[in-house]
Each structure stands twice: as structure tokens, then as C-alpha cells.
Amino acid sequence: MKVLVINCGSSSLKYQVLDMPSEKLICKGLVEKIGIPGSMLTHTKIGLDEKFVLQSEMPDHTTAIGHVLDALLDPEHGVAKSLDEIGAVGHRILHGGDKFTASCLVDEKCKDAIRACIPLGPLHNPANLMGIEACEKLMPGKPQVAVFDTAFHQTMPPEAYMYALPYEYYKKYAVRKYGFHGTSHRYVSQKAAEMLGKDLKDIKLISCHLGNGASICAIKDGKCYDTSMGLTPLEGLIMGTRCGDIDPAAIPFIAEKEGMNFKDVDTMMNKKSGMLGISGVSSDFRDVETAADEGNERAKLALDMFVHRVKSYIGSYAAEMDGVDAIIFTAGLGENGKTTRAAICKDMDFFGIELDPEKNDVRGKQCFLNTDASRVKILLIPTNEELMIAKDTYEIVTK
Ligand code: ADP
């Protein structure tokens, strides 16, 4: 069965078609600038060198998905003769609140619940819904599956997900930790169990998803036990442009000094902080590393702070789970940034974590990075959220 995987953002859309259950990627693409001048679709059929590029105004997600479906049926670049060949569509949905503990078939109830979570994911959930509704219009009756970034983290115990704010805000507004990147953490944890030759239920893992957005997850008994992102993706690790954990009292303090309102402060913490805010160079780790190598002290400070924060979460999660069997590195920086991986694993002998510098000289390949003597295994596992979405979709529509 061919499964179309769609990840809708507010002005962009990424997609892939995978053959399931063989897990073979058939094509992938990106639509940029939906609803803004200069909309463009770039489509790549696997095995063809030449890309298919379409520049045409796409005022909304329905028009954009219409062009995606046309590309899928294109005589040269397409992957199907008719849309009947697409068995199902899987959608990445940012926020499922506490309503979804797993992926599910899209129906009216599911859409209502995604809508109800809009206040928790105001930028993404409306776009995710638009993607679902566009597919309903263009492919009536096609089974669709919703896969939530938050679902994997719903197993956290209350002591991990509650904030020590007045309890009424939890009851009134569902203010608590939700966590994100759940599809990625779930995917790499399953791969880790395969690599270790163990049942997921018998191992304790710490999964480090280190990209532009970054989060870390403690996985015990095959379930999420704690994670670093919170009510929103702002909490936890230092990210490209997000500050991660800070003293919340800094917010009113800065707002008062600078004459900022809540929206200004929110933008500052989400878009102008993190690696960019500290280094003043870039949000991109490669640029920050280059600047640090050239002697830029603030770039070096940003990298040191990033590593310090990751280490402190690893220590804290090892303590929470009473041990750890393996640490996983994934996502752009986790998969490619050998210097950062080495810095994170440095001086962790107390925990039994020993990185092998030779094995660590690798990028984007599933492998072990630990020395033979290391009690804790260190795993590099390229993430594949689209494959996880396709797997869930296939499983749900064929069961
Ligand atoms: P997201 O999906 O959150 O946008 P990615 O998972 O694509 O992010 O990761 C992007 C980050 O990974 C960027 O900051 C980039 O600099 C970093 N990265 C990619 N390749 C390397 C590399 N070779 N060395 C260091 N960092 C890298």
C-alpha cells in the first residue's frame, strides 16, 4: 500500500509517499510560501535525478495539496496512475493535549479534539487541520490517520508532568508538561531496542533529539517517563532560537525594564534566544561552531551552555529512572555533530558513559559510539518521523 505522509505548517508543507509495509520511500517534496506570494512546489521522485518544480500561486492548503496530488500523478515524476493507488494519508499533528495517547483514524470526533487543542498549539494545529480538511475535499473517503507529537509523552507520571503552579490552572486550562518530538523519540527507542537485541520493556533509554528544536526524553519500560519540552516546545534544552529553561521571574523583570508586553517576550524567548541570542552569530550549530573555532567567545559560550544543559538532563533522567542502559543521539546535530556529541559524553565515567573517539567520527549512520568497556551504550540513530507516521497509518487502516 502507498501511504502519503503530510506535515503541514502554517505556510509550508512537507510530504512523502512510502510503500508499506516494505517501508520504501517512493517520493518526497516540499511546498513553500503557501498563502504568500512566490508559492513553490519541489517534488523529488526517488531514483530520478531531476526534480519537478512548480511555481504557481497557492493561496491555501487545499490548492497546495491539489498540486501535490497532481505531482503524484505526473506521467514522468509521478508515482501512481490514479489516486486510488494511495491507500491512506498520515498527518503529523503537533498538539493532542491530554486527549490522545496514540495515533488514531481521523473522524469528526478526532478533528474536534485537534480543534480543542488549538490554544495549546496556536501556530501548528490550525495548519494541521487545514491539511486534513484539504485531503477530505480532494480525496473523499480516503482513510486518514492523525499522528501526534505529544502522544508518546502521555505516559509520564503526574510528578513529571505537573507544574508547581496553583492547581486550579491545571484544572481550568490544562496547564502542564506535554512534551514534543514524540514520534521521533518513539521511533529511535524502537530502533535502539533492535540494536541492543533487547525487549524495549527491559531497557532504560535517554533519547537526545538535538536539532534546531531540541528535546530529551527518558524512556523506561518502553514508555516515556519524562521529557524536557513542556506545555509548549520552549521548555528544556537550549535550541537554535529558543531559550529553554530559565528562571520564570526573568520574564516580568525584563518586560518591565524593556517595556515589553507578553507577546514581545514570547517572541524574544522563541525567536531571538538560544544559540542565536547568546552567540549573536546564528541559530545554526554549524555556523556557531565555525565562529567558535575562529575565536568568537560568545559562540564558544553558546556551545558550552548547550552541552552543559544536555549533560544536566542526562544526569537528571538517569537519576529519575534509577539508571540508564543507552543514550541515543538523533536529529541534525545529534546525527552529524561529532564535536558536540563528544563534549556531551566527556567526563561521564561516573555514569559508565564512555564515548569511543574513533567510532564517533561518523555522520548520519546507525551505529554504536561507545567503547567496549562502556557500561552504558551510546547509539547514533538517524530519526525518521515520516516512516513512523507511515507505519502507524498502515497499521491503523489495515487492522
Ligand atoms: P529541525 O528539524 O528542528 O529544523 P534538524 O534536525 O534538521 O532541525 O537539525 C538542524 C541542526 O543540525 C542545525 O543547527 C545544523 O547546524 C545542525 N547540523 C547539521 N549538520 C551538522 C554538522 N555536520 N555539524 C554540526 N551541526 C550540524
Residues whose N, C-alpha, C, O or C-beta is under 5 A from the ligand:
A	BS01	ADP	L210 G211 N212 G213 S283 D284 F285 R286 A331 G332 L333 N336 G337
